[in-house]
Amino acid sequence: MSIKPRFVQFDDIGDDVEGRLTAVDYVEMKTGACPKYTLDTGEEMVSFLGTVQMVEAFSKVRYGTMVRVEYTGEVKTGQGFKVKEFNVMVEEGAELRTAPSLDPFPEELPLPGEPA
């Protein structure tokens, strides 16, 4: 197994990686620091840059947890920019389930217009 992780860019819809989270580093970009996640697939180490969606999904994931990230396509932001969208699954018992932080209506947050 190589010490240097293979960098994954998620070019095609359906591209995915699955492995145990081993590291979260930060890479300096033009727009600021960007998280870089590293997974151990069991056969190799892979790394990829995080999106806002991934940062949210990985915020509660502990090192050593099995995760799967799948590129599902592009969406337009409210400002008209295209961004990549992902399905992030995290290990829950023996199963991978959608990361709870991706739930658009988490129970612990009030709905719009309700007092916090």
Secondary structure, DSSP 8 states (H G I E B T S, - for coil): --SS-EE----STT-EEEEEEEEEEEEEETTEEEEEEEEE-SS-EEEEE--HHHHHHHTT--TT-EEEEEEEEEEE-TTS-EEEEEEEEEEETTEEEE-GGG-SS-TTS--TTS--
